[in-house]
């Protein structure tokens, strides 16, 4: 809608409301247009004095002060914009680091609780505990070609996957692009393409080094948590 001569723009209305918020509280919903700002002002018991560039209470009350339009803030220089962007990135990185440390502490706490639960209270209970642990493991039948049976250590695999998720947002088998119940042979085969990202071959490329590290951790976890079943 075109503005009439002397009417305040949406930017000026926002500045008025922000100045008003130093004394009172009017929350501006994100992406509110000019008509929405005007409705917001009137709903909060104010009217707009366009010529005087101020908000005035519809009914004069001490707790509803008159608010004059503050001057427009000075435009930032390129250096100030770069500095503000740098601070914003630094803050985001700090928050990400704090979130990672928080997830890490939670995982460690969960692992401690699990470890405590699996430790036998008495030496006589050791066999009973081992039997219970065996129930948490799964025998994998890998077909006629392999002719072998493997046991998957589910608890250890789960804990390892939680750690990988916190670091890379992926589980071991999704990193390698294979089934969760893949055999040791399939795990090693899936790992081979990642060897080209080895630090000695990638000429200092950090992204490739991270891929190699991620795949190596995934491979080691999967191999560590699978063992051949002895008949």
C-alpha positions in Angstrom: 0.0 0.0 0.0 1.5 3.4 -1.0 2.3 5.8 1.9 0.6 9.1 2.3 2.7 12.2 2.6 4.4 12.4 6.0 3.4 8.8 7.1 6.1 6.8 8.9 7.7 3.8 7.1 7.9 0.3 8.4 11.5 0.8 9.4 10.6 4.0 11.4 7.7 2.2 13.1 10.1 -0.6 14.1 12.5 2.0 15.6 9.6 3.6 17.5 8.6 0.2 19.0 12.2 -0.7 19.9 12.5 2.7 21.7 9.2 2.1 23.4 10.6 -1.3 24.6 13.1 0.5 26.7 10.2 1.5 28.9 7.5 -1.0 28.2 7.3 -4.3 26.3 5.8 -4.9 22.8 7.1 -8.0 21.1 7.4 -7.8 17.3 6.7 -11.1 15.6 9.3 -11.9 12.9 8.7 -10.6 9.3 5.8 -8.4 10.4 4.8 -6.0 7.6 3.8 -2.3 8.0 0.1 -3.0 8.4 0.9 -5.6 11.0 3.1 -3.1 12.9 0.3 -0.6 12.9 -2.2 -3.2 14.2 0.4 -4.2 16.9 0.7 -0.6 18.0 -3.0 0.0 18.2 -3.7 -3.3 20.0 -1.2 -2.2 22.7 -3.2 1.0 23.4 -1.2 3.4 21.2 -1.8 5.6 18.2 0.8 6.9 15.7 1.5 10.6 15.4 3.1 10.6 12.0 3.9 14.3 11.8 5.3 14.3 15.3 7.1 11.0 14.7 6.0 9.5 18.0 3.8 6.9 19.7 1.1 8.3 21.9 -1.2 6.4 24.3 -4.8 6.2 23.1 -5.8 7.0 26.7 -3.3 9.1 28.6 -1.8 7.1 31.5 1.4 7.3 33.5 2.3 3.8 32.6 1.9 4.5 28.9 4.5 7.2 28.1 4.8 9.1 24.8 7.7 7.7 22.8 9.6 9.9 20.2 11.3 8.5 17.2 15.0 8.1 17.8 17.5 9.1 15.1 18.4 6.4 12.6 21.5 4.5 13.6 24.7 5.4 11.7 25.6 3.0 8.8 28.3 0.5 9.6 31.6 0.7 7.6 32.9 -2.3 5.8 35.4 -2.9 8.6 32.6 -2.8 11.3 30.5 -5.2 9.2 33.4 -7.6 8.9 34.1 -7.4 12.6 30.4 -8.0 13.5 30.4 -11.0 11.1 33.6 -12.3 12.8 32.0 -12.0 16.2 28.9 -13.8 15.1 30.9 -16.7 13.6 33.0 -16.9 16.8 29.9 -17.0 18.9 28.4 -19.7 16.7 31.6 -21.8 16.9 31.7 -21.4 20.7 28.0 -22.5 21.0 28.8 -25.5 18.7 31.8 -26.4 20.8 29.8 -26.2 24.0 27.0 -28.3 22.5 29.6 -31.0 21.5 31.1 -31.0 25.0 27.7 -31.3 26.5 26.9 -34.3 24.2 30.2 -35.8 25.1 29.6 -35.6 28.8 26.2 -37.2 28.4 27.7 -40.1 26.4 30.4 -40.6 29.1 27.8 -40.5 31.8 25.7 -43.1 30.0 28.7 -45.3 29.5 29.6 -45.1 33.2 26.1 -46.1 34.2 26.1 -49.0 31.8 29.6 -50.1 33.0 28.4 -49.9 36.6 25.4 -52.0 35.8 27.3 -54.7 34.0 30.0 -55.0 36.8 29.1 -58.1 39.0 28.6 -57.2 42.7 30.1 -60.6 43.7 32.5 -63.0 42.1 29.8 -65.7 42.4 27.5 -63.6 40.1 30.0 -63.4 37.3 28.6 -66.3 35.3 25.0 -65.0 35.7 26.2 -61.5 34.4 27.9 -63.1 31.4 24.7 -65.0 30.6 22.7 -61.7 30.7 25.3 -60.0 28.5 25.1 -62.9 26.0 21.4 -62.1 25.5 22.4 -58.6 24.4 24.6 -60.0 21.7 23.2 -61.2 18.4 24.3 -64.1 16.2 24.6 -63.0 12.6 24.1 -65.6 9.8 26.0 -64.4 6.8 24.9 -66.9 4.1 26.3 -70.0 2.4 29.2 -68.2 0.7 30.8 -67.2 4.0 29.8 -70.2 6.0 30.6 -68.4 9.2 28.5 -67.2 12.1 29.4 -63.9 13.9 28.3 -62.3 17.2 27.5 -58.7 17.2 28.3 -56.8 20.5 25.2 -54.6 20.4 25.9 -52.5 23.6 29.5 -51.6 22.6 28.4 -50.9 19.0 25.6 -48.6 20.2 27.9 -46.6 22.5 30.4 -46.2 19.7 27.7 -45.1 17.3 26.6 -42.5 19.8 30.1 -41.1 19.9 30.3 -41.0 16.0 26.9 -39.3 15.8 28.1 -36.5 18.1 31.3 -36.1 16.0 30.1 -36.7 12.4 26.2 -37.0 12.7 26.5 -40.5 11.2 26.7 -44.1 12.5 29.6 -46.4 11.6 27.7 -48.4 8.9 26.2 -45.3 7.3 29.7 -43.8 7.0 31.0 -46.8 5.2 27.7 -47.3 3.3 27.1 -50.9 4.3 24.6 -52.9 6.4 24.8 -52.7 10.2 25.2 -56.5 10.1 28.0 -56.6 7.5 30.7 -59.2 7.9 34.4 -58.3 8.6 35.2 -59.0 4.9 32.5 -56.6 3.8 33.6 -53.9 6.3 37.2 -54.1 5.1 36.1 -53.9 1.5 33.9 -50.9 2.2 36.9 -49.2 3.9 39.2 -49.5 0.9 37.9 -46.5 -1.1 38.7 -44.2 1.8 42.4 -45.1 1.7 42.8 -42.5 -1.1 42.1 -39.8 1.5 45.1 -40.8 3.7 47.0 -37.8 5.0 50.1 -38.9 3.1 48.2 -38.8 -0.2 45.8 -35.8 0.2 48.5 -33.0 0.2 47.3 -31.5 3.5 43.5 -31.3 2.5 41.7 -31.1 5.9 38.4 -32.3 4.5 39.9 -35.4 3.0 41.9 -36.1 6.2 38.6 -35.8 8.2 36.9 -38.3 5.8 39.8 -40.7 6.3 39.7 -40.3 10.1 35.9 -40.7 10.1 36.0 -43.9 8.0 38.9 -45.4 10.0 37.0 -44.9 13.3 33.9 -46.4 11.7 35.8 -49.4 10.4 37.6 -50.0 13.8 34.3 -49.8 15.7 32.5 -52.3 13.4 35.4 -54.8 13.5 35.9 -54.4 17.2 32.2 -55.2 17.9 31.9 -58.3 15.8 33.6 -61.6 16.5 33.4 -65.1 15.0 31.2 -67.5 16.8 33.1 -70.6 17.9 31.0 -73.8 17.8 
